[in-house]
């Protein structure tokens, strides 16, 4: 077992006492001494939770790079439960959705396909993270231990062989060093597990098991700010804003610097386009969080109240509702312009459900006021984006109420530089 005290000693031995002085610049290199960290997330988790897990692992790599020269290998996107219309077995590289040059300004990253070209399908070690079977028993301690695997694992070992083989992201990955690790703690807890002598490539499975080192702090927001969307998705959202919502960056006071490190707008600086944006979650939320999900009639009344409060006539709705439900909502708001994004077939064929989701989020992020859904990671990502753009808190952290007349509004996680 490795305790938090042991980890602290290891850090000191590596001369890591000056964490606050780390430069925010981190460019990928071509050194033959590079080490590589790969990771997976629980197959049942959706697109927006996976974006949050990336932040945890990105800042783990930031700490690893204070010891050695590590590159984060980005797992492709695909086979998600919520991606109903995307062909099963189809995977998208990160460049489909995010600007890799922007990510590389925080930590060194590379696509899985590039790693496979350079290093092949074998990694030096693979660990599947899991919680402790006995729980934490009221005694929180940062630790990890090798334990028997609790759940089915993606690796198998043939009798008499020292080789473990697994199929991950549609790719066969092999290793001679595999184990399940029960872990309790933050991402940095596993620094000694990953950074072992002689190990140059490590796969960490079920990375959502570890926590953020400092959720909502400077390093969290630096990693989050680096996650700029791919230009083709930003341009598609800008086209829609201009065509249907009378919205553009110059008039909305939402212009950004080319480099995210230079973009630090003052709070309340962004005005936003002349429309209300809404994330209206339906489908599984109706059953899983029924009391917190409004009926279409109640949602329409809350939207109309916002439109009147801000003297606006346009509303943009991002939703997983059926076509009939969308038409019903439009009928209930017939005195207003109701818009939603419907991609061309060409766009969808190229970028799939992930591309549509990001365009929806971008459009929501630039509205005069946003209102989201209860405990939705989709809404959380929009709120983060609005913080990055410099919107007023009161126009960002709002959510639709379900059966209650009044409901608790979301926590206000404000940006830190």
MARLOLUM-365991 format. One record per residue (C-alpha): residue in three letters; chain; x negated, y negated, z. Coordinates in Angstrom, 3 decimals, decimal comma, always signed. Layout:
<sites>
<site 'ala' 'A' <X Y Z>>
...
</sites>
This chain:
<sites>
<site 'unk' 'A' <+0,000 +0,000 +0,000>>
<site 'unk' 'A' <-1,209 -3,494 -0,827>>
<site 'unk' 'A' <+0,049 -6,210 +1,551>>
<site 'unk' 'A' <+0,368 -9,929 +0,960>>
<site 'unk' 'A' <-2,648 -10,471 +3,265>>
<site 'unk' 'A' <-4,783 -8,241 +1,075>>
<site 'unk' 'A' <-3,645 -10,143 -2,015>>
<site 'unk' 'A' <-4,523 -13,450 -0,369>>
<site 'unk' 'A' <-8,037 -12,170 +0,417>>
<site 'unk' 'A' <-8,486 -11,012 -3,172>>
<site 'unk' 'A' <-7,485 -14,450 -4,389>>
<site 'unk' 'A' <-9,990 -16,101 -2,098>>
<site 'unk' 'A' <-12,738 -13,779 -3,243>>
<site 'unk' 'A' <-11,995 -14,788 -6,816>>
<site 'unk' 'A' <-12,249 -18,468 -5,935>>
<site 'unk' 'A' <-8,594 -19,287 -6,488>>
<site 'unk' 'A' <-8,180 -21,886 -3,773>>
<site 'unk' 'A' <-7,658 -24,748 -6,250>>
<site 'unk' 'A' <-4,365 -23,628 -7,803>>
<site 'unk' 'A' <-3,021 -27,155 -7,971>>
<site 'unk' 'A' <-5,838 -28,285 -10,261>>
<site 'unk' 'A' <-5,125 -25,882 -13,118>>
<site 'unk' 'A' <-4,962 -27,646 -16,475>>
<site 'unk' 'A' <-1,625 -27,265 -18,277>>
<site 'unk' 'A' <-3,465 -26,417 -21,512>>
<site 'unk' 'A' <-3,878 -22,755 -22,395>>
<site 'unk' 'A' <-4,689 -21,786 -25,980>>
<site 'unk' 'A' <-4,973 -18,223 -27,283>>
<site 'unk' 'A' <-8,515 -17,187 -28,082>>
<site 'unk' 'A' <-10,213 -14,519 -30,152>>
<site 'unk' 'A' <-12,542 -13,205 -27,457>>
<site 'unk' 'A' <-13,326 -9,509 -27,530>>
<site 'unk' 'A' <-12,942 -9,619 -23,729>>
<site 'unk' 'A' <-9,237 -10,348 -23,838>>
<site 'unk' 'A' <-6,889 -8,254 -21,738>>
<site 'unk' 'A' <-3,237 -7,670 -22,600>>
<site 'unk' 'A' <-0,080 -7,504 -20,494>>
<site 'unk' 'A' <+3,060 -5,980 -21,997>>
<site 'unk' 'A' <+6,390 -5,850 -20,160>>
<site 'unk' 'A' <+9,929 -4,536 -20,473>>
<site 'unk' 'A' <+13,237 -5,509 -18,884>>
<site 'unk' 'A' <+16,155 -3,353 -17,789>>
<site 'unk' 'A' <+17,956 -2,361 -21,038>>
<site 'unk' 'A' <+21,283 -3,549 -19,604>>
<site 'unk' 'A' <+20,152 -7,151 -19,132>>
<site 'unk' 'A' <+21,222 -9,808 -21,621>>
<site 'unk' 'A' <+19,369 -12,379 -23,681>>
<site 'unk' 'A' <+19,495 -15,227 -21,165>>
<site 'unk' 'A' <+18,433 -13,203 -18,116>>
<site 'unk' 'A' <+15,480 -11,945 -20,164>>
<site 'unk' 'A' <+14,460 -15,537 -20,799>>
<site 'unk' 'A' <+14,325 -15,997 -17,029>>
<site 'unk' 'A' <+12,188 -12,861 -16,620>>
<site 'unk' 'A' <+9,771 -14,289 -19,184>>
<site 'unk' 'A' <+9,167 -17,260 -16,855>>
<site 'unk' 'A' <+8,257 -14,917 -13,993>>
<site 'unk' 'A' <+5,810 -12,936 -16,116>>
<site 'unk' 'A' <+4,394 -16,011 -17,860>>
<site 'unk' 'A' <+3,383 -17,436 -14,508>>
<site 'unk' 'A' <+1,987 -14,052 -13,482>>
<site 'unk' 'A' <-0,268 -14,305 -16,556>>
<site 'unk' 'A' <-1,170 -17,866 -15,567>>
<site 'unk' 'A' <-2,498 -16,494 -12,275>>
<site 'unk' 'A' <-4,215 -13,560 -13,960>>
<site 'unk' 'A' <-6,014 -16,049 -16,203>>
<site 'unk' 'A' <-7,589 -17,598 -13,125>>
<site 'unk' 'A' <-9,382 -14,249 -12,753>>
<site 'unk' 'A' <-9,891 -13,061 -16,325>>
<site 'unk' 'A' <-8,817 -13,647 -19,936>>
<site 'unk' 'A' <-5,250 -12,304 -20,259>>
<site 'unk' 'A' <-2,756 -12,517 -23,146>>
<site 'unk' 'A' <+0,972 -11,888 -22,704>>
<site 'unk' 'A' <+2,405 -9,582 -25,361>>
<site 'unk' 'A' <+5,977 -10,659 -26,108>>
<site 'unk' 'A' <+8,590 -7,875 -26,218>>
<site 'unk' 'A' <+10,853 -8,121 -29,281>>
<site 'unk' 'A' <+14,554 -8,903 -28,848>>
<site 'unk' 'A' <+17,215 -6,351 -29,687>>
<site 'unk' 'A' <+19,690 -3,602 -28,738>>
<site 'unk' 'A' <+21,491 -5,850 -26,228>>
<site 'unk' 'A' <+24,987 -5,093 -24,964>>
<site 'unk' 'A' <+26,288 -8,584 -25,744>>
<site 'unk' 'A' <+24,948 -8,625 -29,293>>
<site 'unk' 'A' <+28,093 -7,018 -30,650>>
<site 'unk' 'A' <+27,533 -7,926 -34,288>>
<site 'unk' 'A' <+23,814 -7,259 -34,652>>
<site 'unk' 'A' <+22,824 -3,891 -36,061>>
<site 'unk' 'A' <+21,672 -1,453 -33,383>>
<site 'unk' 'A' <+17,976 -0,713 -33,654>>
<site 'unk' 'A' <+17,162 -4,080 -35,203>>
<site 'unk' 'A' <+14,542 -6,093 -33,327>>
<site 'unk' 'A' <+13,636 -9,767 -33,689>>
<site 'unk' 'A' <+10,165 -11,191 -32,993>>
<site 'unk' 'A' <+9,920 -14,137 -30,631>>
<site 'unk' 'A' <+9,226 -16,490 -33,522>>
<site 'unk' 'A' <+12,833 -15,900 -34,611>>
<site 'unk' 'A' <+14,028 -17,871 -31,605>>
<site 'unk' 'A' <+11,109 -19,751 -30,030>>
<site 'unk' 'A' <+8,152 -21,893 -31,067>>
<site 'unk' 'A' <+5,087 -19,741 -30,353>>
<site 'unk' 'A' <+2,682 -22,666 -30,659>>
<site 'unk' 'A' <+4,606 -24,342 -27,836>>
<site 'unk' 'A' <+4,474 -21,225 -25,643>>
<site 'unk' 'A' <+0,724 -21,028 -26,243>>
<site 'unk' 'A' <+0,275 -24,445 -24,686>>
<site 'unk' 'A' <+1,136 -22,847 -21,345>>
<site 'unk' 'A' <-0,333 -19,335 -21,546>>
<site 'unk' 'A' <-1,818 -17,214 -24,368>>
<site 'unk' 'A' <+0,931 -15,155 -26,024>>
<site 'unk' 'A' <+1,200 -12,871 -29,027>>
<site 'unk' 'A' <+3,901 -10,864 -30,781>>
<site 'unk' 'A' <+4,058 -7,114 -30,162>>
<site 'unk' 'A' <+3,503 -6,484 -33,876>>
<site 'unk' 'A' <+0,178 -8,357 -33,696>>
<site 'unk' 'A' <-0,892 -6,427 -30,608>>
<site 'unk' 'A' <-0,178 -3,133 -32,374>>
<site 'unk' 'A' <-2,354 -4,213 -35,304>>
<site 'unk' 'A' <-5,235 -5,125 -32,996>>
<site 'unk' 'A' <-5,022 -2,477 -30,267>>
<site 'unk' 'A' <-2,763 +0,292 -31,597>>
<site 'unk' 'A' <-0,045 +2,131 -29,663>>
<site 'unk' 'A' <-2,100 +3,191 -26,618>>
<site 'unk' 'A' <-2,319 +1,186 -23,392>>
<site 'unk' 'A' <-4,734 +1,820 -20,540>>
<site 'unk' 'A' <-2,022 +1,916 -17,880>>
<site 'unk' 'A' <+1,768 +1,839 -17,648>>
<site 'unk' 'A' <+3,840 +1,201 -14,535>>
<site 'unk' 'A' <+7,600 +1,250 -14,069>>
<site 'unk' 'A' <+8,611 -1,112 -11,260>>
<site 'unk' 'A' <+11,461 -0,224 -8,945>>
<site 'unk' 'A' <+12,875 -1,299 -5,602>>
<site 'unk' 'A' <+12,152 +0,709 -2,471>>
<site 'unk' 'A' <+14,661 +3,531 -2,114>>
<site 'unk' 'A' <+15,059 +2,757 +1,601>>
<site 'unk' 'A' <+15,583 -0,972 +0,992>>
<site 'unk' 'A' <+13,733 -3,615 +2,972>>
<site 'unk' 'A' <+15,384 -2,843 +6,333>>
<site 'unk' 'A' <+15,486 -6,494 +7,371>>
<site 'unk' 'A' <+11,690 -6,748 +7,368>>
<site 'unk' 'A' <+10,529 -8,694 +4,312>>
<site 'unk' 'A' <+6,946 -7,910 +3,379>>
<site 'unk' 'A' <+5,246 -8,406 +0,024>>
<site 'unk' 'A' <+3,945 -4,993 -1,008>>
<site 'unk' 'A' <+3,885 -2,241 -3,582>>
<site 'unk' 'A' <+3,341 +1,509 -3,410>>
<site 'unk' 'A' <+3,213 +4,375 -5,852>>
<site 'unk' 'A' <+6,392 +6,371 -5,286>>
<site 'unk' 'A' <+8,442 +9,070 -7,054>>
<site 'unk' 'A' <+10,538 +7,590 -9,872>>
<site 'unk' 'A' <+14,070 +6,783 -8,702>>
<site 'unk' 'A' <+15,729 +6,453 -12,108>>
<site 'unk' 'A' <+15,149 +8,094 -15,503>>
<site 'unk' 'A' <+12,000 +6,743 -17,159>>
<site 'unk' 'A' <+11,173 +6,100 -20,839>>
<site 'unk' 'A' <+7,967 +8,202 -20,646>>
<site 'unk' 'A' <+7,533 +11,960 -20,864>>
<site 'unk' 'A' <+4,493 +14,167 -20,394>>
<site 'unk' 'A' <+4,008 +17,428 -22,231>>
<site 'unk' 'A' <+2,975 +20,460 -20,180>>
<site 'unk' 'A' <-0,772 +20,712 -19,905>>
<site 'unk' 'A' <-1,300 +17,242 -21,379>>
<site 'unk' 'A' <-2,695 +14,166 -19,667>>
<site 'unk' 'A' <-0,894 +11,907 -22,164>>
<site 'unk' 'A' <+2,358 +10,121 -21,340>>
<site 'unk' 'A' <+4,439 +9,051 -24,346>>
<site 'unk' 'A' <+7,417 +6,704 -24,428>>
<site 'unk' 'A' <+9,537 +5,084 -27,093>>
<site 'unk' 'A' <+9,954 +1,379 -26,348>>
<site 'unk' 'A' <+11,298 -1,312 -28,710>>
<site 'unk' 'A' <+11,566 +1,409 -31,330>>
<site 'unk' 'A' <+7,792 +1,962 -31,038>>
<site 'unk' 'A' <+5,940 +4,932 -29,568>>
<site 'unk' 'A' <+3,634 +3,812 -26,739>>
<site 'unk' 'A' <+1,231 +6,197 -25,023>>
<site 'unk' 'A' <-1,012 +6,130 -21,957>>
<site 'unk' 'A' <-3,036 +8,479 -19,774>>
<site 'unk' 'A' <-2,289 +6,465 -16,632>>
<site 'unk' 'A' <+1,416 +6,294 -15,699>>
<site 'unk' 'A' <+3,258 +5,915 -12,400>>
<site 'unk' 'A' <+6,355 +4,422 -10,820>>
<site 'unk' 'A' <+5,648 +1,605 -8,373>>
<site 'unk' 'A' <+8,093 +0,517 -5,680>>
<site 'unk' 'A' <+7,595 -3,205 -5,220>>
<site 'unk' 'A' <+8,933 -5,888 -2,945>>
<site 'unk' 'A' <+7,802 -9,417 -3,587>>
<site 'unk' 'A' <+6,985 -12,144 -6,076>>
<site 'unk' 'A' <+5,328 -11,677 -9,446>>
<site 'unk' 'A' <+1,873 -12,471 -8,047>>
<site 'unk' 'A' <+2,237 -9,518 -5,665>>
<site 'unk' 'A' <+1,202 -7,184 -8,496>>
<site 'unk' 'A' <-1,924 -9,103 -9,548>>
<site 'unk' 'A' <-4,227 -6,435 -8,019>>
<site 'unk' 'A' <-2,160 -3,673 -9,651>>
<site 'unk' 'A' <-2,542 -5,201 -13,107>>
<site 'unk' 'A' <-6,073 -6,566 -12,886>>
<site 'unk' 'A' <-8,039 -3,375 -12,222>>
<site 'unk' 'A' <-11,638 -2,788 -13,353>>
<site 'unk' 'A' <-11,868 -1,103 -16,742>>
<site 'unk' 'A' <-8,187 -1,660 -17,560>>
<site 'unk' 'A' <-7,704 -3,942 -20,566>>
<site 'unk' 'A' <-4,075 -3,318 -21,524>>
<site 'unk' 'A' <-1,183 -2,777 -19,113>>
<site 'unk' 'A' <+2,528 -2,174 -19,654>>
<site 'unk' 'A' <+4,764 -3,254 -16,760>>
<site 'unk' 'A' <+8,275 -1,828 -17,090>>
<site 'unk' 'A' <+11,389 -3,253 -15,419>>
<site 'unk' 'A' <+9,677 -6,600 -14,853>>
<site 'unk' 'A' <+12,911 -8,141 -13,545>>
<site 'unk' 'A' <+12,165 -6,304 -10,262>>
<site 'unk' 'A' <+9,694 -8,999 -9,150>>
<site 'unk' 'A' <+10,756 -12,496 -8,104>>
<site 'unk' 'A' <+9,696 -15,948 -9,267>>
<site 'unk' 'A' <+6,593 -17,156 -7,447>>
<site 'unk' 'A' <+8,152 -20,604 -7,025>>
<site 'unk' 'A' <+11,616 -20,836 -8,532>>
<site 'unk' 'A' <+12,389 -24,454 -9,364>>
<site 'unk' 'A' <+8,832 -25,653 -8,740>>
<site 'unk' 'A' <+6,210 -27,228 -11,013>>
<site 'unk' 'A' <+4,947 -23,979 -12,527>>
<site 'unk' 'A' <+8,488 -22,752 -13,149>>
<site 'unk' 'A' <+9,389 -25,936 -15,012>>
<site 'unk' 'A' <+6,127 -26,048 -16,967>>
<site 'unk' 'A' <+6,754 -22,542 -18,292>>
<site 'unk' 'A' <+10,393 -23,426 -18,983>>
<site 'unk' 'A' <+9,507 -26,647 -20,812>>
<site 'unk' 'A' <+7,127 -24,694 -23,038>>
<site 'unk' 'A' <+10,042 -22,530 -24,255>>
<site 'unk' 'A' <+11,012 -24,782 -27,117>>
<site 'unk' 'A' <+13,346 -23,311 -29,695>>
<site 'unk' 'A' <+12,236 -22,367 -33,186>>
<site 'unk' 'A' <+12,471 -25,278 -35,626>>
<site 'unk' 'A' <+14,952 -23,538 -37,938>>
<site 'unk' 'A' <+17,444 -23,154 -35,061>>
<site 'unk' 'A' <+16,957 -26,713 -33,824>>
<site 'unk' 'A' <+17,504 -27,999 -37,369>>
<site 'unk' 'A' <+20,691 -25,926 -37,765>>
<site 'unk' 'A' <+22,073 -27,321 -34,506>>
<site 'unk' 'A' <+21,111 -30,872 -35,505>>
<site 'unk' 'A' <+22,886 -30,426 -38,833>>
<site 'unk' 'A' <+26,078 -29,349 -37,063>>
<site 'unk' 'A' <+25,859 -32,200 -34,536>>
<site 'unk' 'A' <+25,495 -34,776 -37,268>>
<site 'unk' 'A' <+28,198 -33,326 -39,537>>
<site 'unk' 'A' <+30,926 -32,648 -36,977>>
<site 'unk' 'A' <+30,109 -34,469 -33,748>>
<site 'unk' 'A' <+28,633 -37,844 -34,801>>
<site 'unk' 'A' <+25,519 -36,923 -32,856>>
<site 'unk' 'A' <+21,809 -37,425 -33,515>>
<site 'unk' 'A' <+18,748 -37,881 -31,327>>
<site 'unk' 'A' <+18,190 -41,567 -32,042>>
<site 'unk' 'A' <+21,715 -42,641 -31,068>>
<site 'unk' 'A' <+21,987 -40,094 -28,249>>
<site 'unk' 'A' <+18,643 -41,134 -26,678>>
<site 'unk' 'A' <+17,436 -37,533 -26,736>>
<site 'unk' 'A' <+14,268 -37,799 -28,832>>
<site 'unk' 'A' <+11,374 -35,591 -27,638>>
<site 'unk' 'A' <+7,614 -35,767 -28,016>>
<site 'unk' 'A' <+6,064 -33,202 -30,350>>
<site 'unk' 'A' <+4,133 -31,642 -27,460>>
<site 'unk' 'A' <+6,278 -30,674 -24,462>>
<site 'unk' 'A' <+3,461 -31,685 -22,111>>
<site 'unk' 'A' <+3,866 -35,282 -23,268>>
<site 'unk' 'A' <+7,660 -35,277 -22,973>>
<site 'unk' 'A' <+8,791 -36,379 -19,514>>
<site 'unk' 'A' <+11,959 -38,461 -19,896>>
<site 'unk' 'A' <+13,273 -40,291 -16,886>>
<site 'unk' 'A' <+16,346 -38,900 -15,180>>
<site 'unk' 'A' <+19,532 -40,425 -16,660>>
<site 'unk' 'A' <+17,617 -41,550 -19,772>>
<site 'unk' 'A' <+19,612 -39,308 -22,136>>
<site 'unk' 'A' <+23,032 -40,518 -23,256>>
<site 'unk' 'A' <+24,189 -37,574 -25,327>>
<site 'unk' 'A' <+26,509 -37,295 -28,288>>
<site 'unk' 'A' <+30,126 -38,522 -28,150>>
<site 'unk' 'A' <+31,637 -35,150 -27,264>>
<site 'unk' 'A' <+32,309 -32,829 -24,358>>
<site 'unk' 'A' <+30,616 -29,423 -24,535>>
<site 'unk' 'A' <+32,049 -26,348 -22,863>>
<site 'unk' 'A' <+30,756 -22,850 -22,247>>
<site 'unk' 'A' <+33,895 -20,750 -21,822>>
<site 'unk' 'A' <+32,990 -17,184 -20,904>>
<site 'unk' 'A' <+35,728 -14,593 -21,484>>
<site 'unk' 'A' <+35,513 -10,844 -22,299>>
<site 'unk' 'A' <+33,737 -8,962 -19,471>>
<site 'unk' 'A' <+33,915 -11,965 -17,115>>
<site 'unk' 'A' <+37,725 -11,745 -17,057>>
<site 'unk' 'A' <+37,392 -8,365 -15,345>>
<site 'unk' 'A' <+34,134 -8,803 -13,452>>
<site 'unk' 'A' <+34,792 -12,310 -12,086>>
<site 'unk' 'A' <+38,536 -12,645 -12,624>>
<site 'unk' 'A' <+39,315 -15,169 -9,875>>
<site 'unk' 'A' <+36,550 -17,485 -11,132>>
<site 'unk' 'A' <+37,573 -17,433 -14,804>>
<site 'unk' 'A' <+40,316 -19,894 -15,778>>
<site 'unk' 'A' <+43,241 -19,016 -17,977>>
<site 'unk' 'A' <+43,169 -20,723 -21,366>>
<site 'unk' 'A' <+45,853 -23,129 -20,131>>
<site 'unk' 'A' <+43,840 -24,094 -17,059>>
<site 'unk' 'A' <+40,637 -24,377 -19,073>>
<site 'unk' 'A' <+42,383 -26,690 -21,543>>
<site 'unk' 'A' <+43,611 -28,937 -18,714>>
<site 'unk' 'A' <+40,102 -29,244 -17,257>>
<site 'unk' 'A' <+38,628 -30,000 -20,663>>
<site 'unk' 'A' <+41,284 -32,614 -21,377>>
<site 'unk' 'A' <+40,593 -34,279 -18,032>>
<site 'unk' 'A' <+36,927 -34,659 -18,969>>
<site 'unk' 'A' <+37,765 -35,988 -22,425>>
<site 'unk' 'A' <+39,984 -38,659 -20,900>>
<site 'unk' 'A' <+37,468 -39,513 -18,160>>
<site 'unk' 'A' <+34,763 -40,211 -20,729>>
<site 'unk' 'A' <+37,104 -41,665 -23,381>>
<site 'unk' 'A' <+36,080 -38,997 -25,902>>
<site 'unk' 'A' <+38,049 -37,233 -28,615>>
<site 'unk' 'A' <+35,728 -34,380 -29,614>>
<site 'unk' 'A' <+34,964 -31,143 -27,802>>
<site 'unk' 'A' <+32,513 -28,390 -28,706>>
<site 'unk' 'A' <+33,248 -24,921 -27,330>>
<site 'unk' 'A' <+30,677 -22,137 -27,034>>
<site 'unk' 'A' <+32,579 -18,978 -26,202>>
<site 'unk' 'A' <+32,788 -15,227 -26,599>>
<site 'unk' 'A' <+36,579 -15,490 -26,818>>
<site 'unk' 'A' <+38,445 -13,760 -29,616>>
<site 'unk' 'A' <+39,567 -15,665 -32,700>>
<site 'unk' 'A' <+43,162 -15,657 -31,414>>
<site 'unk' 'A' <+42,077 -17,104 -28,060>>
<site 'unk' 'A' <+40,106 -19,850 -29,795>>
<site 'unk' 'A' <+43,150 -20,731 -31,884>>
<site 'unk' 'A' <+45,289 -20,792 -28,737>>
<site 'unk' 'A' <+42,832 -23,138 -27,013>>
<site 'unk' 'A' <+42,803 -25,427 -30,064>>
<site 'unk' 'A' <+46,593 -25,541 -29,978>>
<site 'unk' 'A' <+46,576 -26,543 -26,310>>
<site 'unk' 'A' <+44,102 -29,334 -27,170>>
<site 'unk' 'A' <+45,852 -30,328 -30,390>>
<site 'unk' 'A' <+45,441 -34,053 -29,685>>
<site 'unk' 'A' <+41,658 -33,661 -29,856>>
<site 'unk' 'A' <+39,044 -32,374 -32,282>>
<site 'unk' 'A' <+37,956 -28,907 -31,168>>
<site 'unk' 'A' <+34,793 -27,533 -32,786>>
<site 'unk' 'A' <+32,875 -24,296 -32,471>>
<site 'unk' 'A' <+29,888 -22,959 -34,367>>
<site 'unk' 'A' <+30,579 -20,339 -37,013>>
<site 'unk' 'A' <+27,377 -19,334 -38,836>>
<site 'unk' 'A' <+27,112 -18,641 -42,531>>
<site 'unk' 'A' <+26,599 -15,006 -43,456>>
<site 'unk' 'A' <+23,109 -15,865 -44,664>>
<site 'unk' 'A' <+22,223 -17,438 -41,298>>
<site 'unk' 'A' <+23,604 -14,491 -39,350>>
<site 'unk' 'A' <+21,844 -11,916 -41,495>>
<site 'unk' 'A' <+18,548 -13,629 -40,775>>
<site 'unk' 'A' <+18,880 -14,624 -37,108>>
<site 'unk' 'A' <+21,734 -12,512 -35,711>>
<site 'unk' 'A' <+23,593 -13,009 -32,431>>
<site 'unk' 'A' <+20,482 -14,453 -30,795>>
<site 'unk' 'A' <+20,226 -17,251 -33,337>>
<site 'unk' 'A' <+23,931 -18,070 -32,956>>
<site 'unk' 'A' <+23,625 -18,144 -29,151>>
<site 'unk' 'A' <+20,718 -20,577 -29,266>>
<site 'unk' 'A' <+22,452 -22,904 -31,734>>
<site 'unk' 'A' <+25,462 -22,899 -29,383>>
<site 'unk' 'A' <+23,198 -23,741 -26,450>>
<site 'unk' 'A' <+21,411 -26,541 -28,277>>
<site 'unk' 'A' <+24,691 -28,185 -29,284>>
<site 'unk' 'A' <+25,989 -27,894 -25,696>>
<site 'unk' 'A' <+22,748 -29,357 -24,367>>
<site 'unk' 'A' <+23,103 -32,614 -26,315>>
<site 'unk' 'A' <+26,696 -33,485 -25,325>>
<site 'unk' 'A' <+27,698 -36,512 -23,283>>
<site 'unk' 'A' <+28,893 -34,107 -20,580>>
<site 'unk' 'A' <+28,695 -30,321 -20,188>>
<site 'unk' 'A' <+30,879 -27,908 -18,238>>
<site 'unk' 'A' <+29,956 -24,242 -17,932>>
<site 'unk' 'A' <+31,151 -20,915 -16,556>>
<site 'unk' 'A' <+30,715 -19,450 -13,085>>
<site 'unk' 'A' <+27,352 -17,706 -12,496>>
<site 'unk' 'A' <+26,613 -17,416 -16,212>>
<site 'unk' 'A' <+22,974 -17,264 -17,293>>
<site 'unk' 'A' <+24,109 -18,771 -20,614>>
<site 'unk' 'A' <+25,326 -21,861 -18,714>>
<site 'unk' 'A' <+22,195 -21,910 -16,542>>
<site 'unk' 'A' <+19,934 -22,138 -19,599>>
<site 'unk' 'A' <+21,974 -25,092 -20,922>>
<site 'unk' 'A' <+21,698 -26,879 -17,582>>
<site 'unk' 'A' <+17,927 -26,385 -17,640>>
<site 'unk' 'A' <+17,739 -27,759 -21,173>>
<site 'unk' 'A' <+19,709 -30,847 -20,163>>
<site 'unk' 'A' <+17,347 -31,409 -17,232>>
<site 'unk' 'A' <+14,418 -31,265 -19,669>>
<site 'unk' 'A' <+16,162 -33,824 -21,911>>
<site 'unk' 'A' <+16,781 -36,202 -18,995>>
<site 'unk' 'A' <+20,572 -36,114 -18,623>>
<site 'unk' 'A' <+22,302 -37,399 -15,476>>
<site 'unk' 'A' <+22,922 -34,694 -12,898>>
<site 'unk' 'A' <+26,649 -35,391 -12,775>>
<site 'unk' 'A' <+27,026 -34,676 -16,499>>
<site 'unk' 'A' <+25,119 -31,394 -16,309>>
<site 'unk' 'A' <+25,945 -29,318 -13,236>>
<site 'unk' 'A' <+29,643 -28,673 -13,705>>
<site 'unk' 'A' <+31,665 -25,510 -14,126>>
<site 'unk' 'A' <+35,223 -24,489 -14,960>>
<site 'unk' 'A' <+37,392 -23,510 -11,982>>
<site 'unk' 'A' <+39,368 -20,287 -11,957>>
<site 'unk' 'A' <+42,473 -19,705 -9,836>>
<site 'unk' 'A' <+41,484 -22,235 -7,169>>
<site 'unk' 'A' <+42,461 -25,862 -7,683>>
<site 'unk' 'A' <+38,973 -26,891 -6,621>>
<site 'unk' 'A' <+35,856 -24,748 -6,778>>
<site 'unk' 'A' <+32,259 -24,981 -5,692>>
<site 'unk' 'A' <+30,110 -26,510 -8,400>>
<site 'unk' 'A' <+26,747 -24,989 -9,408>>
<site 'unk' 'A' <+23,545 -25,648 -7,475>>
<site 'unk' 'A' <+21,573 -28,587 -8,841>>
<site 'unk' 'A' <+18,113 -27,347 -9,805>>
<site 'unk' 'A' <+16,400 -30,581 -10,801>>
<site 'unk' 'A' <+13,273 -30,709 -12,927>>
<site 'unk' 'A' <+9,833 -31,070 -11,338>>
<site 'unk' 'A' <+6,727 -32,319 -13,160>>
</sites>
